[in-house]
Amino acid sequence: MSMIRRRLRKTAVTFWAAVAATLFFAVAVPGTASAVPMRTITGRTTCNFNLPYGFYISYASPSGTDWTPWISSGISVIAIDSVSKTWTTTIPTTAGLFALDTFCYADQNEYDGRVFYGTGQYIGYTARLTPGTSSIQSTWSCFRGQGGFGFNGYVHSCTMTAAAYG
């Protein structure tokens, strides 16, 4: 009988020691990484001949030294009419630069499937944002067409034409 008691006592001590250690580390040791504060950015994006497709974003701090790779996940998109969509995503509150890339058809002939011009080189423009916690409502105009801007062939770009913080 004493052998069984010793074994039960040893098991109970080991169990409560494990519980105490778990509680100590859960309460006393801070997490190794804290969550980055985020804010919502919503945009209305318009193309000339069709709905925009394939939304990609990138952002950086105001210095522009830490651009993210192009991101397509986490963007909610809804069609508004035959040439515009709204999209919503979250970005860090520290973001001060923002870029949007999407696909627009170059003209009505391409949209109707009679011809396809190459996707072209991206020459999107960077939008300056005010870092902070307020949400952002933005308006974007996207273009894909023949050359210009010092590029041969087709180019595509998206430019933020308005922003409101609220």
DRENDO-1510 file (C-alpha; in Angstrom, 1 decimal, always signed):
<recs>
REC; n; res; u; v; w
REC; 1; MET; +0.0; +0.0; +0.0 .
REC; 2; SER; +2.8; +2.5; +0.8 .
REC; 3; MET; +4.3; +1.9; -2.6 .
REC; 4; ILE; +1.0; +2.8; -4.3 .
REC; 5; ARG; +0.8; +6.0; -2.2 .
REC; 6; ARG; +4.3; +7.0; -3.0 .
REC; 7; ARG; +3.6; +6.5; -6.7 .
REC; 8; LEU; +0.3; +8.5; -6.5 .
REC; 9; ARG; +2.1; +11.3; -4.5 .
REC; 10; LYS; +4.9; +11.4; -7.1 .
REC; 11; THR; +2.4; +11.6; -10.0 .
REC; 12; ALA; +0.5; +14.4; -8.2 .
REC; 13; VAL; +3.6; +16.4; -7.5 .
REC; 14; THR; +4.8; +16.1; -11.1 .
REC; 15; PHE; +1.4; +17.1; -12.4 .
REC; 16; TRP; +1.1; +20.2; -10.3 .
REC; 17; ALA; +4.7; +21.2; -11.0 .
REC; 18; ALA; +3.8; +21.0; -14.8 .
REC; 19; VAL; +0.7; +23.1; -14.2 .
REC; 20; ALA; +2.6; +25.7; -12.2 .
REC; 21; ALA; +5.4; +25.9; -14.9 .
REC; 22; THR; +2.8; +26.4; -17.6 .
REC; 23; LEU; +1.0; +29.1; -15.7 .
REC; 24; PHE; +4.3; +30.9; -14.9 .
REC; 25; PHE; +5.4; +31.0; -18.6 .
REC; 26; ALA; +1.9; +32.0; -19.8 .
REC; 27; VAL; +1.7; +34.9; -17.3 .
REC; 28; ALA; +5.3; +36.0; -16.6 .
REC; 29; VAL; +7.0; +35.7; -20.1 .
REC; 30; PRO; +5.8; +38.2; -22.7 .
REC; 31; GLY; +5.1; +37.0; -26.2 .
REC; 32; THR; +8.0; +37.1; -28.6 .
REC; 33; ALA; +6.1; +39.1; -31.2 .
REC; 34; SER; +3.2; +41.5; -30.9 .
REC; 35; ALA; +0.6; +42.0; -33.5 .
REC; 36; VAL; +1.2; +44.9; -35.9 .
REC; 37; PRO; -1.7; +47.4; -35.7 .
REC; 38; MET; -3.7; +47.4; -38.9 .
REC; 39; ARG; -6.2; +49.8; -40.6 .
REC; 40; THR; -8.7; +49.3; -43.5 .
REC; 41; ILE; -8.2; +50.8; -46.9 .
REC; 42; THR; -11.1; +50.7; -49.4 .
REC; 43; GLY; -10.8; +51.7; -53.0 .
REC; 44; ARG; -13.0; +52.2; -56.0 .
REC; 45; THR; -11.1; +51.2; -59.1 .
REC; 46; THR; -12.2; +52.0; -62.7 .
REC; 47; CYS; -11.0; +50.9; -66.1 .
REC; 48; ASN; -11.9; +52.3; -69.5 .
REC; 49; PHE; -13.7; +49.4; -71.1 .
REC; 50; ASN; -14.3; +46.6; -68.6 .
REC; 51; LEU; -14.1; +45.5; -65.0 .
REC; 52; PRO; -10.6; +45.5; -63.5 .
REC; 53; TYR; -9.2; +42.0; -62.8 .
REC; 54; GLY; -6.5; +40.6; -60.6 .
REC; 55; PHE; -5.9; +43.0; -57.7 .
REC; 56; TYR; -2.4; +43.2; -56.3 .
REC; 57; ILE; -1.2; +45.7; -53.6 .
REC; 58; SER; +2.2; +46.6; -52.2 .
REC; 59; TYR; +3.0; +49.0; -49.4 .
REC; 60; ALA; +5.9; +50.5; -47.5 .
REC; 61; SER; +6.8; +52.9; -44.7 .
REC; 62; PRO; +7.0; +56.6; -45.6 .
REC; 63; SER; +10.8; +56.2; -46.4 .
REC; 64; GLY; +10.0; +53.6; -49.1 .
REC; 65; THR; +12.9; +51.4; -48.1 .
REC; 66; ASP; +10.8; +48.4; -47.1 .
REC; 67; TRP; +8.3; +47.6; -49.9 .
REC; 68; THR; +6.4; +44.4; -49.6 .
REC; 69; PRO; +6.2; +41.9; -52.5 .
REC; 70; TRP; +2.9; +42.2; -54.5 .
REC; 71; ILE; +0.1; +40.7; -52.4 .
REC; 72; SER; -3.1; +39.4; -53.8 .
REC; 73; SER; -4.6; +37.5; -50.8 .
REC; 74; GLY; -6.8; +39.2; -48.2 .
REC; 75; ILE; -8.4; +41.6; -50.7 .
REC; 76; SER; -12.2; +41.6; -50.8 .
REC; 77; VAL; -13.5; +42.7; -54.3 .
REC; 78; ILE; -17.1; +43.6; -55.4 .
REC; 79; ALA; -18.2; +44.7; -58.8 .
REC; 80; ILE; -20.2; +48.0; -58.8 .
REC; 81; ASP; -21.0; +48.5; -62.5 .
REC; 82; SER; -19.5; +47.4; -65.9 .
REC; 83; VAL; -16.2; +49.3; -65.4 .
REC; 84; SER; -15.7; +49.6; -61.6 .
REC; 85; LYS; -15.0; +47.5; -58.6 .
REC; 86; THR; -14.6; +48.3; -55.0 .
REC; 87; TRP; -12.0; +46.5; -52.9 .
REC; 88; THR; -11.1; +46.3; -49.2 .
REC; 89; THR; -8.0; +45.1; -47.4 .
REC; 90; THR; -5.9; +46.0; -44.4 .
REC; 91; ILE; -2.5; +47.5; -44.2 .
REC; 92; PRO; -0.2; +48.4; -41.3 .
REC; 93; THR; -0.9; +51.7; -39.6 .
REC; 94; THR; +2.8; +52.6; -40.3 .
REC; 95; ALA; +2.3; +52.3; -44.1 .
REC; 96; GLY; +3.0; +55.7; -45.8 .
REC; 97; LEU; +3.3; +54.5; -49.4 .
REC; 98; PHE; +0.8; +52.3; -51.3 .
REC; 99; ALA; +0.7; +50.9; -54.9 .
REC; 100; LEU; -2.1; +49.0; -56.7 .
REC; 101; ASP; -1.9; +46.9; -59.8 .
REC; 102; THR; -4.8; +45.4; -61.7 .
REC; 103; PHE; -5.6; +44.3; -65.2 .
REC; 104; CYS; -7.7; +46.4; -67.6 .
REC; 105; TYR; -8.4; +45.7; -71.3 .
REC; 106; ALA; -6.7; +48.2; -73.6 .
REC; 107; ASP; -9.7; +48.9; -75.8 .
REC; 108; GLN; -13.0; +47.7; -77.0 .
REC; 109; ASN; -11.5; +45.4; -79.6 .
REC; 110; GLU; -9.5; +43.5; -77.1 .
REC; 111; TYR; -12.4; +43.4; -74.6 .
REC; 112; ASP; -14.6; +41.9; -77.3 .
REC; 113; GLY; -11.9; +39.2; -77.9 .
REC; 114; ARG; -11.0; +40.3; -81.4 .
REC; 115; VAL; -7.4; +41.0; -80.5 .
REC; 116; PHE; -5.1; +40.6; -77.4 .
REC; 117; TYR; -2.3; +43.0; -76.7 .
REC; 118; GLY; +0.5; +41.8; -74.4 .
REC; 119; THR; +0.0; +42.5; -70.7 .
REC; 120; GLY; +2.7; +45.2; -70.9 .
REC; 121; GLN; +5.0; +46.7; -68.4 .
REC; 122; TYR; +3.7; +47.9; -65.1 .
REC; 123; ILE; +4.3; +51.6; -64.6 .
REC; 124; GLY; +2.0; +52.1; -61.6 .
REC; 125; TYR; +2.3; +55.1; -59.5 .
REC; 126; THR; +2.9; +55.2; -55.7 .
REC; 127; ALA; +0.3; +56.9; -53.6 .
REC; 128; ARG; +1.3; +58.7; -50.4 .
REC; 129; LEU; -0.7; +57.9; -47.4 .
REC; 130; THR; -0.8; +59.5; -44.0 .
REC; 131; PRO; +0.3; +56.9; -41.4 .
REC; 132; GLY; -2.3; +56.5; -38.7 .
REC; 133; THR; -5.2; +54.4; -37.5 .
REC; 134; SER; -8.1; +56.0; -39.5 .
REC; 135; SER; -9.6; +54.1; -42.4 .
REC; 136; ILE; -8.9; +55.2; -45.9 .
REC; 137; GLN; -11.4; +55.6; -48.8 .
REC; 138; SER; -9.6; +55.9; -52.1 .
REC; 139; THR; -10.4; +56.3; -55.8 .
REC; 140; TRP; -8.2; +54.8; -58.5 .
REC; 141; SER; -8.0; +55.1; -62.3 .
REC; 142; CYS; -6.4; +52.3; -64.2 .
REC; 143; PHE; -5.1; +52.3; -67.7 .
REC; 144; ARG; -3.5; +49.8; -70.2 .
REC; 145; GLY; -2.5; +51.0; -73.6 .
REC; 146; GLN; +0.1; +51.6; -76.2 .
REC; 147; GLY; +3.5; +52.9; -75.1 .
REC; 148; GLY; +4.0; +56.3; -73.9 .
REC; 149; PHE; +5.8; +57.2; -70.7 .
REC; 150; GLY; +9.1; +56.2; -72.4 .
REC; 151; PHE; +8.1; +52.6; -72.9 .
REC; 152; ASN; +7.7; +50.6; -76.1 .
REC; 153; GLY; +4.7; +48.3; -76.4 .
REC; 154; TYR; +1.9; +48.2; -73.9 .
REC; 155; VAL; +2.0; +49.5; -70.4 .
REC; 156; HIS; -0.5; +49.4; -67.5 .
REC; 157; SER; -0.8; +51.6; -64.5 .
REC; 158; CYS; -3.2; +52.5; -61.6 .
REC; 159; THR; -3.2; +56.0; -60.1 .
REC; 160; MET; -4.9; +57.1; -56.9 .
REC; 161; THR; -7.0; +60.1; -57.8 .
REC; 162; ALA; -8.5; +60.8; -54.4 .
REC; 163; ALA; -8.2; +59.7; -50.7 .
REC; 164; ALA; -10.3; +60.5; -47.7 .
REC; 165; TYR; -9.5; +59.5; -44.1 .
REC; 166; GLY; -12.2; +58.7; -41.6 .
</recs>
